[in-house]
Amino acid sequence: MTDKRKTLPQLFKPGQSGNPAGKPKGTRNRLSEDFLRDLHEDWQKQGKDVLAAVRKRNPAAYLKVVASLIPKEVPGHFLDELKEMSTEEIEQKLERLRREREKLTKH
């Protein structure tokens, strides 16, 4: 028996990519773009309420998220201070920071 399938000419040598430069840095695939768009939309609707619920029900998880968002150059004593604070103390500190930020942005 002979193979009747047509053989296509080989465009690239074995081990050679058709796109040697690859995908440009920072390019997201369609799934990532869709996911981030949906996440953003959901965050706009539910984010604030979810944060409040997590802060009340699981302050340790809330603190972990907050700490993960703090830039690495923040002095270590700040993180140590947060670890020792109660949820109420953290809420009070956040409120003071919000008021300070408002003062700065009004000028």
Biopython code that builds the backbone (N, CA, C, O; Angstrom):
import numpy as np
from Bio.PDB.StructureBuilder import StructureBuilder

atoms = [
    (1, "MET", "N", (0.830, -1.177, 0.000)),
    (1, "MET", "CA", (0.000, 0.000, 0.000)),
    (1, "MET", "C", (0.873, 1.238, 0.000)),
    (1, "MET", "O", (1.892, 1.309, 0.687)),
    (2, "THR", "N", (0.458, 2.184, -0.766)),
    (2, "THR", "CA", (1.188, 3.442, -0.796)),
    (2, "THR", "C", (0.375, 4.493, -0.068)),
    (2, "THR", "O", (-0.856, 4.457, -0.075)),
    (3, "ASP", "N", (1.063, 5.420, 0.555)),
    (3, "ASP", "CA", (0.402, 6.508, 1.277)),
    (3, "ASP", "C", (-0.039, 7.544, 0.256)),
    (3, "ASP", "O", (0.791, 8.129, -0.440)),
    (4, "LYS", "N", (-1.347, 7.772, 0.166)),
    (4, "LYS", "CA", (-1.883, 8.687, -0.833)),
    (4, "LYS", "C", (-1.976, 10.121, -0.312)),
    (4, "LYS", "O", (-2.378, 11.024, -1.045)),
    (5, "ARG", "N", (-1.601, 10.333, 0.963)),
    (5, "ARG", "CA", (-1.648, 11.694, 1.490)),
    (5, "ARG", "C", (-0.584, 12.540, 0.815)),
    (5, "ARG", "O", (0.518, 12.076, 0.522)),
    (6, "LYS", "N", (-0.939, 13.777, 0.578)),
    (6, "LYS", "CA", (0.033, 14.691, -0.008)),
    (6, "LYS", "C", (0.990, 15.134, 1.083)),
    (6, "LYS", "O", (0.583, 15.393, 2.216)),
    (7, "THR", "N", (2.212, 15.215, 0.746)),
    (7, "THR", "CA", (3.175, 15.731, 1.706)),
    (7, "THR", "C", (3.429, 17.189, 1.368)),
    (7, "THR", "O", (3.707, 17.545, 0.223)),
    (8, "LEU", "N", (3.328, 18.005, 2.372)),
    (8, "LEU", "CA", (3.554, 19.431, 2.190)),
    (8, "LEU", "C", (5.040, 19.717, 2.327)),
    (8, "LEU", "O", (5.746, 19.042, 3.076)),
    (9, "PRO", "N", (5.502, 20.706, 1.609)),
    (9, "PRO", "CA", (6.917, 21.039, 1.764)),
    (9, "PRO", "C", (7.172, 21.542, 3.183)),
    (9, "PRO", "O", (6.344, 22.237, 3.772)),
    (10, "GLN", "N", (8.307, 21.185, 3.701)),
    (10, "GLN", "CA", (8.656, 21.596, 5.061)),
    (10, "GLN", "C", (9.098, 23.054, 5.027)),
    (10, "GLN", "O", (10.065, 23.410, 4.354)),
    (11, "LEU", "N", (8.366, 23.898, 5.772)),
    (11, "LEU", "CA", (8.658, 25.324, 5.765)),
    (11, "LEU", "C", (9.871, 25.676, 6.620)),
    (11, "LEU", "O", (10.639, 26.578, 6.289)),
    (12, "PHE", "N", (10.028, 24.959, 7.713)),
    (12, "PHE", "CA", (11.109, 25.266, 8.634)),
    (12, "PHE", "C", (11.915, 24.011, 8.900)),
    (12, "PHE", "O", (11.386, 22.899, 8.879)),
    (13, "LYS", "N", (13.180, 24.200, 9.146)),
    (13, "LYS", "CA", (14.042, 23.076, 9.482)),
    (13, "LYS", "C", (13.659, 22.568, 10.869)),
    (13, "LYS", "O", (13.170, 23.340, 11.694)),
    (14, "PRO", "N", (13.871, 21.295, 11.134)),
    (14, "PRO", "CA", (13.575, 20.782, 12.474)),
    (14, "PRO", "C", (14.306, 21.600, 13.541)),
    (14, "PRO", "O", (15.500, 21.878, 13.427)),
    (15, "GLY", "N", (13.557, 21.977, 14.578)),
    (15, "GLY", "CA", (14.134, 22.766, 15.666)),
    (15, "GLY", "C", (14.134, 24.261, 15.408)),
    (15, "GLY", "O", (14.551, 25.039, 16.267)),
    (16, "GLN", "N", (13.671, 24.672, 14.234)),
    (16, "GLN", "CA", (13.635, 26.096, 13.901)),
    (16, "GLN", "C", (12.206, 26.604, 14.051)),
    (16, "GLN", "O", (11.266, 25.982, 13.557)),
    (17, "SER", "N", (12.047, 27.722, 14.726)),
    (17, "SER", "CA", (10.725, 28.291, 14.954)),
    (17, "SER", "C", (10.296, 29.144, 13.776)),
    (17, "SER", "O", (11.123, 29.750, 13.095)),
    (18, "GLY", "N", (8.998, 29.181, 13.548)),
    (18, "GLY", "CA", (8.456, 30.071, 12.534)),
    (18, "GLY", "C", (8.404, 31.509, 13.015)),
    (18, "GLY", "O", (8.199, 32.433, 12.228)),
    (19, "ASN", "N", (8.591, 31.689, 14.312)),
    (19, "ASN", "CA", (8.595, 33.027, 14.895)),
    (19, "ASN", "C", (9.708, 33.074, 15.935)),
    (19, "ASN", "O", (9.438, 32.990, 17.134)),
    (20, "PRO", "N", (10.950, 33.207, 15.491)),
    (20, "PRO", "CA", (12.070, 33.126, 16.429)),
    (20, "PRO", "C", (12.057, 34.200, 17.510)),
    (20, "PRO", "O", (12.603, 33.996, 18.594)),
    (21, "ALA", "N", (11.440, 35.335, 17.225)),
    (21, "ALA", "CA", (11.386, 36.393, 18.238)),
    (21, "ALA", "C", (10.326, 36.094, 19.291)),
    (21, "ALA", "O", (10.354, 36.667, 20.381)),
    (22, "GLY", "N", (9.390, 35.199, 18.974)),
    (22, "GLY", "CA", (8.332, 34.864, 19.919)),
    (22, "GLY", "C", (7.313, 35.977, 20.043)),
    (22, "GLY", "O", (7.347, 36.967, 19.313)),
    (23, "LYS", "N", (6.410, 35.789, 20.981)),
    (23, "LYS", "CA", (5.373, 36.783, 21.232)),
    (23, "LYS", "C", (6.024, 37.982, 21.920)),
    (23, "LYS", "O", (6.826, 37.799, 22.836)),
    (24, "PRO", "N", (5.699, 39.194, 21.501)),
    (24, "PRO", "CA", (6.298, 40.368, 22.142)),
    (24, "PRO", "C", (6.002, 40.399, 23.640)),
    (24, "PRO", "O", (4.922, 40.000, 24.075)),
    (25, "LYS", "N", (6.969, 40.875, 24.425)),
    (25, "LYS", "CA", (6.774, 40.981, 25.870)),
    (25, "LYS", "C", (5.574, 41.869, 26.157)),
    (25, "LYS", "O", (5.350, 42.876, 25.486)),
    (26, "GLY", "N", (4.819, 41.479, 27.153)),
    (26, "GLY", "CA", (3.661, 42.263, 27.546)),
    (26, "GLY", "C", (2.397, 41.918, 26.779)),
    (26, "GLY", "O", (1.321, 42.415, 27.111)),
    (27, "THR", "N", (2.505, 41.078, 25.760)),
    (27, "THR", "CA", (1.333, 40.693, 24.988)),
    (27, "THR", "C", (0.550, 39.647, 25.763)),
    (27, "THR", "O", (1.107, 38.643, 26.208)),
    (28, "ARG", "N", (-0.713, 39.883, 25.917)),
    (28, "ARG", "CA", (-1.563, 38.924, 26.621)),
    (28, "ARG", "C", (-2.335, 38.106, 25.600)),
    (28, "ARG", "O", (-2.664, 38.578, 24.511)),
    (29, "ASN", "N", (-2.613, 36.871, 25.981)),
    (29, "ASN", "CA", (-3.443, 36.093, 25.073)),
    (29, "ASN", "C", (-4.909, 36.433, 25.320)),
    (29, "ASN", "O", (-5.247, 37.090, 26.304)),
    (30, "ARG", "N", (-5.750, 35.990, 24.442)),
    (30, "ARG", "CA", (-7.171, 36.346, 24.484)),
    (30, "ARG", "C", (-7.828, 35.932, 25.803)),
    (30, "ARG", "O", (-8.628, 36.684, 26.358)),
    (31, "LEU", "N", (-7.495, 34.741, 26.305)),
    (31, "LEU", "CA", (-8.081, 34.278, 27.562)),
    (31, "LEU", "C", (-7.706, 35.215, 28.706)),
    (31, "LEU", "O", (-8.556, 35.566, 29.524)),
    (32, "SER", "N", (-6.452, 35.618, 28.767)),
    (32, "SER", "CA", (-6.017, 36.530, 29.824)),
    (32, "SER", "C", (-6.749, 37.855, 29.732)),
    (32, "SER", "O", (-7.189, 38.397, 30.746)),
    (33, "GLU", "N", (-6.881, 38.377, 28.531)),
    (33, "GLU", "CA", (-7.580, 39.648, 28.352)),
    (33, "GLU", "C", (-9.031, 39.542, 28.793)),
    (33, "GLU", "O", (-9.542, 40.421, 29.487)),
    (34, "ASP", "N", (-9.696, 38.459, 28.388)),
    (34, "ASP", "CA", (-11.092, 38.259, 28.776)),
    (34, "ASP", "C", (-11.219, 38.125, 30.290)),
    (34, "ASP", "O", (-12.107, 38.717, 30.904)),
    (35, "PHE", "N", (-10.319, 37.340, 30.885)),
    (35, "PHE", "CA", (-10.359, 37.134, 32.332)),
    (35, "PHE", "C", (-10.175, 38.454, 33.075)),
    (35, "PHE", "O", (-10.930, 38.764, 33.996)),
    (36, "LEU", "N", (-9.175, 39.224, 32.674)),
    (36, "LEU", "CA", (-8.916, 40.486, 33.361)),
    (36, "LEU", "C", (-10.062, 41.474, 33.174)),
    (36, "LEU", "O", (-10.388, 42.223, 34.095)),
    (37, "ARG", "N", (-10.670, 41.484, 32.003)),
    (37, "ARG", "CA", (-11.821, 42.364, 31.769)),
    (37, "ARG", "C", (-12.978, 41.956, 32.680)),
    (37, "ARG", "O", (-13.608, 42.804, 33.311)),
    (38, "ASP", "N", (-13.256, 40.638, 32.744)),
    (38, "ASP", "CA", (-14.346, 40.143, 33.592)),
    (38, "ASP", "C", (-14.059, 40.400, 35.069)),
    (38, "ASP", "O", (-14.951, 40.780, 35.829)),
    (39, "LEU", "N", (-12.810, 40.188, 35.464)),
    (39, "LEU", "CA", (-12.418, 40.437, 36.850)),
    (39, "LEU", "C", (-12.607, 41.911, 37.199)),
    (39, "LEU", "O", (-13.119, 42.245, 38.268)),
    (40, "HIS", "N", (-12.195, 42.775, 36.301)),
    (40, "HIS", "CA", (-12.351, 44.215, 36.534)),
    (40, "HIS", "C", (-13.825, 44.586, 36.674)),
    (40, "HIS", "O", (-14.203, 45.350, 37.561)),
    (41, "GLU", "N", (-14.642, 44.038, 35.793)),
    (41, "GLU", "CA", (-16.078, 44.320, 35.844)),
    (41, "GLU", "C", (-16.676, 43.845, 37.174)),
    (41, "GLU", "O", (-17.451, 44.562, 37.806)),
    (42, "ASP", "N", (-16.309, 42.634, 37.586)),
    (42, "ASP", "CA", (-16.810, 42.093, 38.846)),
    (42, "ASP", "C", (-16.311, 42.924, 40.024)),
    (42, "ASP", "O", (-17.056, 43.184, 40.969)),
    (43, "TRP", "N", (-15.044, 43.338, 39.962)),
    (43, "TRP", "CA", (-14.472, 44.142, 41.040)),
    (43, "TRP", "C", (-15.225, 45.462, 41.176)),
    (43, "TRP", "O", (-15.493, 45.918, 42.287)),
    (44, "GLN", "N", (-15.563, 46.067, 40.051)),
    (44, "GLN", "CA", (-16.297, 47.326, 40.094)),
    (44, "GLN", "C", (-17.642, 47.159, 40.798)),
    (44, "GLN", "O", (-18.101, 48.069, 41.489)),
    (45, "LYS", "N", (-18.269, 46.004, 40.623)),
    (45, "LYS", "CA", (-19.583, 45.755, 41.217)),
    (45, "LYS", "C", (-19.489, 45.269, 42.662)),
    (45, "LYS", "O", (-20.272, 45.702, 43.508)),
    (46, "GLN", "N", (-18.544, 44.377, 42.955)),
    (46, "GLN", "CA", (-18.539, 43.668, 44.232)),
    (46, "GLN", "C", (-17.326, 43.929, 45.121)),
    (46, "GLN", "O", (-17.355, 43.612, 46.310)),
    (47, "GLY", "N", (-16.274, 44.497, 44.569)),
    (47, "GLY", "CA", (-14.998, 44.576, 45.270)),
    (47, "GLY", "C", (-15.047, 45.155, 46.668)),
    (47, "GLY", "O", (-14.526, 44.555, 47.608)),
    (48, "LYS", "N", (-15.661, 46.306, 46.814)),
    (48, "LYS", "CA", (-15.687, 46.977, 48.114)),
    (48, "LYS", "C", (-16.431, 46.133, 49.157)),
    (48, "LYS", "O", (-15.989, 46.019, 50.300)),
    (49, "ASP", "N", (-17.559, 45.547, 48.754)),
    (49, "ASP", "CA", (-18.333, 44.715, 49.685)),
    (49, "ASP", "C", (-17.571, 43.454, 50.074)),
    (49, "ASP", "O", (-17.607, 43.028, 51.229)),
    (50, "VAL", "N", (-16.882, 42.860, 49.100)),
    (50, "VAL", "CA", (-16.111, 41.645, 49.389)),
    (50, "VAL", "C", (-14.972, 41.961, 50.348)),
    (50, "VAL", "O", (-14.720, 41.205, 51.286)),
    (51, "LEU", "N", (-14.282, 43.075, 50.116)),
    (51, "LEU", "CA", (-13.204, 43.462, 51.031)),
    (51, "LEU", "C", (-13.731, 43.631, 52.456)),
    (51, "LEU", "O", (-13.113, 43.162, 53.411)),
    (52, "ALA", "N", (-14.855, 44.291, 52.591)),
    (52, "ALA", "CA", (-15.433, 44.500, 53.921)),
    (52, "ALA", "C", (-15.789, 43.164, 54.572)),
    (52, "ALA", "O", (-15.550, 42.967, 55.764)),
    (53, "ALA", "N", (-16.356, 42.251, 53.793)),
    (53, "ALA", "CA", (-16.736, 40.939, 54.331)),
    (53, "ALA", "C", (-15.505, 40.148, 54.766)),
    (53, "ALA", "O", (-15.502, 39.543, 55.838)),
    (54, "VAL", "N", (-14.465, 40.150, 53.942)),
    (54, "VAL", "CA", (-13.238, 39.420, 54.292)),
    (54, "VAL", "C", (-12.600, 40.035, 55.529)),
    (54, "VAL", "O", (-12.136, 39.319, 56.416)),
    (55, "ARG", "N", (-12.577, 41.353, 55.586)),
    (55, "ARG", "CA", (-11.977, 42.034, 56.738)),
    (55, "ARG", "C", (-12.690, 41.635, 58.028)),
    (55, "ARG", "O", (-12.046, 41.444, 59.059)),
    (56, "LYS", "N", (-14.021, 41.508, 57.975)),
    (56, "LYS", "CA", (-14.788, 41.150, 59.171)),
    (56, "LYS", "C", (-14.678, 39.663, 59.504)),
    (56, "LYS", "O", (-14.502, 39.295, 60.665)),
    (57, "ARG", "N", (-14.782, 38.812, 58.483)),
    (57, "ARG", "CA", (-14.828, 37.362, 58.717)),
    (57, "ARG", "C", (-13.459, 36.726, 58.873)),
    (57, "ARG", "O", (-13.302, 35.740, 59.594)),
    (58, "ASN", "N", (-12.460, 37.296, 58.193)),
    (58, "ASN", "CA", (-11.137, 36.680, 58.227)),
    (58, "ASN", "C", (-10.068, 37.771, 58.177)),
    (58, "ASN", "O", (-9.437, 37.976, 57.140)),
    (59, "PRO", "N", (-9.864, 38.467, 59.291)),
    (59, "PRO", "CA", (-8.904, 39.570, 59.302)),
    (59, "PRO", "C", (-7.490, 39.142, 58.914)),
    (59, "PRO", "O", (-6.745, 39.930, 58.333)),
    (60, "ALA", "N", (-7.117, 37.910, 59.228)),
    (60, "ALA", "CA", (-5.772, 37.445, 58.867)),
    (60, "ALA", "C", (-5.607, 37.389, 57.349)),
    (60, "ALA", "O", (-4.565, 37.783, 56.824)),
    (61, "ALA", "N", (-6.623, 36.905, 56.646)),
    (61, "ALA", "CA", (-6.563, 36.856, 55.178)),
    (61, "ALA", "C", (-6.537, 38.269, 54.611)),
    (61, "ALA", "O", (-5.811, 38.551, 53.657)),
    (62, "TYR", "N", (-7.325, 39.145, 55.197)),
    (62, "TYR", "CA", (-7.357, 40.543, 54.759)),
    (62, "TYR", "C", (-5.973, 41.175, 54.920)),
    (62, "TYR", "O", (-5.465, 41.827, 54.008)),
    (63, "LEU", "N", (-5.382, 40.973, 56.083)),
    (63, "LEU", "CA", (-4.060, 41.527, 56.350)),
    (63, "LEU", "C", (-3.025, 40.952, 55.386)),
    (63, "LEU", "O", (-2.134, 41.667, 54.928)),
    (64, "LYS", "N", (-3.142, 39.670, 55.081)),
    (64, "LYS", "CA", (-2.201, 39.035, 54.154)),
    (64, "LYS", "C", (-2.280, 39.692, 52.777)),
    (64, "LYS", "O", (-1.252, 39.943, 52.148)),
    (65, "VAL", "N", (-3.488, 39.968, 52.312)),
    (65, "VAL", "CA", (-3.658, 40.636, 51.017)),
    (65, "VAL", "C", (-3.070, 42.038, 51.070)),
    (65, "VAL", "O", (-2.338, 42.444, 50.167)),
    (66, "VAL", "N", (-3.389, 42.775, 52.123)),
    (66, "VAL", "CA", (-2.866, 44.138, 52.257)),
    (66, "VAL", "C", (-1.342, 44.111, 52.274)),
    (66, "VAL", "O", (-0.697, 44.892, 51.574)),
    (67, "ALA", "N", (-0.772, 43.223, 53.064)),
    (67, "ALA", "CA", (0.684, 43.140, 53.165)),
    (67, "ALA", "C", (1.315, 42.750, 51.829)),
    (67, "ALA", "O", (2.408, 43.213, 51.505)),
    (68, "SER", "N", (0.639, 41.905, 51.056)),
    (68, "SER", "CA", (1.202, 41.488, 49.768)),
    (68, "SER", "C", (1.219, 42.626, 48.755)),
    (68, "SER", "O", (1.975, 42.587, 47.784)),
    (69, "LEU", "N", (0.389, 43.634, 48.979)),
    (69, "LEU", "CA", (0.319, 44.766, 48.056)),
    (69, "LEU", "C", (1.255, 45.908, 48.435)),
    (69, "LEU", "O", (1.453, 46.845, 47.661)),
    (70, "ILE", "N", (1.820, 45.822, 49.617)),
    (70, "ILE", "CA", (2.719, 46.875, 50.075)),
    (70, "ILE", "C", (4.052, 46.731, 49.347)),
    (70, "ILE", "O", (4.606, 45.634, 49.278)),
    (71, "PRO", "N", (4.566, 47.826, 48.808)),
    (71, "PRO", "CA", (5.860, 47.750, 48.119)),
    (71, "PRO", "C", (6.943, 47.200, 49.043)),
    (71, "PRO", "O", (6.897, 47.388, 50.259)),
    (72, "LYS", "N", (7.901, 46.531, 48.454)),
    (72, "LYS", "CA", (8.963, 45.882, 49.231)),
    (72, "LYS", "C", (9.824, 46.875, 50.002)),
    (72, "LYS", "O", (10.430, 46.512, 51.010)),
    (73, "GLU", "N", (9.886, 48.112, 49.547)),
    (73, "GLU", "CA", (10.759, 49.073, 50.212)),
    (73, "GLU", "C", (10.151, 49.687, 51.476)),
    (73, "GLU", "O", (10.769, 50.545, 52.107)),
    (74, "VAL", "N", (8.951, 49.255, 51.844)),
    (74, "VAL", "CA", (8.338, 49.742, 53.077)),
    (74, "VAL", "C", (9.152, 49.209, 54.255)),
    (74, "VAL", "O", (9.493, 48.026, 54.290)),
    (75, "PRO", "N", (9.459, 50.064, 55.205)),
    (75, "PRO", "CA", (10.251, 49.613, 56.358)),
    (75, "PRO", "C", (9.595, 48.435, 57.073)),
    (75, "PRO", "O", (8.374, 48.384, 57.218)),
    (76, "GLY", "N", (10.412, 47.504, 57.511)),
    (76, "GLY", "CA", (9.928, 46.300, 58.172)),
    (76, "GLY", "C", (9.113, 46.579, 59.416)),
    (76, "GLY", "O", (8.194, 45.825, 59.736)),
    (77, "HIS", "N", (9.436, 47.656, 60.128)),
    (77, "HIS", "CA", (8.694, 47.946, 61.359)),
    (77, "HIS", "C", (7.222, 48.221, 61.075)),
    (77, "HIS", "O", (6.370, 47.991, 61.933)),
    (78, "PHE", "N", (6.918, 48.712, 59.873)),
    (78, "PHE", "CA", (5.524, 48.962, 59.513)),
    (78, "PHE", "C", (4.749, 47.651, 59.443)),
    (78, "PHE", "O", (3.630, 47.553, 59.946)),
    (79, "LEU", "N", (5.356, 46.642, 58.813)),
    (79, "LEU", "CA", (4.696, 45.336, 58.713)),
    (79, "LEU", "C", (4.565, 44.687, 60.084)),
    (79, "LEU", "O", (3.546, 44.068, 60.389)),
    (80, "ASP", "N", (5.600, 44.830, 60.910)),
    (80, "ASP", "CA", (5.528, 44.273, 62.264)),
    (80, "ASP", "C", (4.388, 44.919, 63.044)),
    (80, "ASP", "O", (3.670, 44.253, 63.789)),
    (81, "GLU", "N", (4.238, 46.218, 62.858)),
    (81, "GLU", "CA", (3.161, 46.945, 63.534)),
    (81, "GLU", "C", (1.798, 46.403, 63.094)),
    (81, "GLU", "O", (0.914, 46.198, 63.926)),
    (82, "LEU", "N", (1.627, 46.172, 61.792)),
    (82, "LEU", "CA", (0.356, 45.654, 61.285)),
    (82, "LEU", "C", (0.034, 44.281, 61.867)),
    (82, "LEU", "O", (-1.115, 43.999, 62.205)),
    (83, "LYS", "N", (1.036, 43.439, 61.981)),
    (83, "LYS", "CA", (0.813, 42.082, 62.488)),
    (83, "LYS", "C", (0.285, 42.091, 63.919)),
    (83, "LYS", "O", (-0.448, 41.188, 64.322)),
    (84, "GLU", "N", (0.656, 43.106, 64.675)),
    (84, "GLU", "CA", (0.267, 43.182, 66.081)),
    (84, "GLU", "C", (-1.074, 43.878, 66.296)),
    (84, "GLU", "O", (-1.591, 43.889, 67.413)),
    (85, "MET", "N", (-1.639, 44.456, 65.241)),
    (85, "MET", "CA", (-2.857, 45.250, 65.383)),
    (85, "MET", "C", (-4.114, 44.392, 65.256)),
    (85, "MET", "O", (-4.127, 43.381, 64.554)),
    (86, "SER", "N", (-5.162, 44.816, 65.947)),
    (86, "SER", "CA", (-6.463, 44.163, 65.804)),
    (86, "SER", "C", (-7.128, 44.673, 64.526)),
    (86, "SER", "O", (-6.675, 45.645, 63.922)),
    (87, "THR", "N", (-8.196, 44.010, 64.131)),
    (87, "THR", "CA", (-8.940, 44.443, 62.947)),
    (87, "THR", "C", (-9.436, 45.874, 63.128)),
    (87, "THR", "O", (-9.362, 46.685, 62.205)),
    (88, "GLU", "N", (-9.936, 46.177, 64.308)),
    (88, "GLU", "CA", (-10.442, 47.523, 64.575)),
    (88, "GLU", "C", (-9.326, 48.561, 64.465)),
    (88, "GLU", "O", (-9.528, 49.640, 63.907)),
    (89, "GLU", "N", (-8.160, 48.233, 64.993)),
    (89, "GLU", "CA", (-7.032, 49.167, 64.907)),
    (89, "GLU", "C", (-6.598, 49.375, 63.456)),
    (89, "GLU", "O", (-6.248, 50.486, 63.058)),
    (90, "ILE", "N", (-6.625, 48.302, 62.674)),
    (90, "ILE", "CA", (-6.275, 48.415, 61.253)),
    (90, "ILE", "C", (-7.285, 49.301, 60.537)),
    (90, "ILE", "O", (-6.911, 50.155, 59.734)),
    (91, "GLU", "N", (-8.565, 49.097, 60.831)),
    (91, "GLU", "CA", (-9.607, 49.927, 60.213)),
    (91, "GLU", "C", (-9.419, 51.398, 60.569)),
    (91, "GLU", "O", (-9.571, 52.270, 59.713)),
    (92, "GLN", "N", (-9.092, 51.674, 61.823)),
    (92, "GLN", "CA", (-8.873, 53.057, 62.249)),
    (92, "GLN", "C", (-7.670, 53.665, 61.534)),
    (92, "GLN", "O", (-7.710, 54.816, 61.098)),
    (93, "LYS", "N", (-6.609, 52.885, 61.422)),
    (93, "LYS", "CA", (-5.410, 53.376, 60.739)),
    (93, "LYS", "C", (-5.708, 53.642, 59.262)),
    (93, "LYS", "O", (-5.272, 54.653, 58.712)),
    (94, "LEU", "N", (-6.446, 52.740, 58.627)),
    (94, "LEU", "CA", (-6.812, 52.942, 57.226)),
    (94, "LEU", "C", (-7.642, 54.211, 57.057)),
    (94, "LEU", "O", (-7.450, 54.960, 56.099)),
    (95, "GLU", "N", (-8.547, 54.446, 57.972)),
    (95, "GLU", "CA", (-9.375, 55.651, 57.889)),
    (95, "GLU", "C", (-8.517, 56.907, 58.035)),
    (95, "GLU", "O", (-8.719, 57.886, 57.316)),
    (96, "ARG", "N", (-7.565, 56.880, 58.962)),
    (96, "ARG", "CA", (-6.658, 58.033, 59.113)),
    (96, "ARG", "C", (-5.851, 58.253, 57.837)),
    (96, "ARG", "O", (-5.655, 59.390, 57.409)),
    (97, "LEU", "N", (-5.383, 57.160, 57.230)),
    (97, "LEU", "CA", (-4.619, 57.273, 55.986)),
    (97, "LEU", "C", (-5.478, 57.825, 54.853)),
    (97, "LEU", "O", (-5.006, 58.626, 54.045)),
    (98, "ARG", "N", (-6.734, 57.401, 54.792)),
    (98, "ARG", "CA", (-7.644, 57.930, 53.766)),
    (98, "ARG", "C", (-7.828, 59.438, 53.928)),
    (98, "ARG", "O", (-7.801, 60.189, 52.952)),
    (99, "ARG", "N", (-8.015, 59.866, 55.177)),
    (99, "ARG", "CA", (-8.190, 61.307, 55.425)),
    (99, "ARG", "C", (-6.935, 62.081, 55.026)),
    (99, "ARG", "O", (-7.027, 63.158, 54.437)),
    (100, "GLU", "N", (-5.776, 61.537, 55.344)),
    (100, "GLU", "CA", (-4.519, 62.192, 54.972)),
    (100, "GLU", "C", (-4.370, 62.266, 53.452)),
    (100, "GLU", "O", (-3.935, 63.282, 52.911)),
    (101, "ARG", "N", (-4.733, 61.187, 52.777)),
    (101, "ARG", "CA", (-4.643, 61.173, 51.314)),
    (101, "ARG", "C", (-5.573, 62.216, 50.715)),
    (101, "ARG", "O", (-5.207, 62.906, 49.764)),
    (102, "GLU", "N", (-6.778, 62.333, 51.271)),
    (102, "GLU", "CA", (-7.724, 63.336, 50.778)),
    (102, "GLU", "C", (-7.161, 64.742, 50.929)),
    (102, "GLU", "O", (-7.309, 65.574, 50.033)),
    (103, "LYS", "N", (-6.515, 65.010, 52.059)),
    (103, "LYS", "CA", (-5.910, 66.326, 52.271)),
    (103, "LYS", "C", (-4.849, 66.603, 51.207)),
    (103, "LYS", "O", (-4.764, 67.710, 50.674)),
    (104, "LEU", "N", (-4.046, 65.586, 50.908)),
    (104, "LEU", "CA", (-2.966, 65.759, 49.932)),
    (104, "LEU", "C", (-3.495, 65.958, 48.519)),
    (104, "LEU", "O", (-2.920, 66.722, 47.743)),
    (105, "THR", "N", (-4.575, 65.286, 48.181)),
    (105, "THR", "CA", (-5.090, 65.382, 46.814)),
    (105, "THR", "C", (-5.919, 66.636, 46.587)),
    (105, "THR", "O", (-6.167, 67.006, 45.440)),
    (106, "LYS", "N", (-6.351, 67.294, 47.650)),
    (106, "LYS", "CA", (-7.138, 68.523, 47.502)),
    (106, "LYS", "C", (-6.261, 69.710, 47.138)),
    (106, "LYS", "O", (-6.765, 70.711, 46.629)),
    (107, "HIS", "N", (-4.985, 69.624, 47.384)),
    (107, "HIS", "CA", (-4.082, 70.763, 47.116)),
    (107, "HIS", "C", (-3.587, 70.750, 45.722)),
    (107, "HIS", "O", (-2.822, 71.631, 45.330)),
]
sb = StructureBuilder()
sb.init_structure("model")
sb.init_model(0)
sb.init_chain("A")
sb.init_seg("    ")
for serial, (resi, resn, name, xyz) in enumerate(atoms, 1):
    if name == "N":
        sb.init_residue(resn, " ", resi, " ")
    sb.init_atom(name, np.array(xyz, "f"), 0.0, 1.0, " ", f" {name:<3s}", serial, name[0])
structure = sb.get_structure()
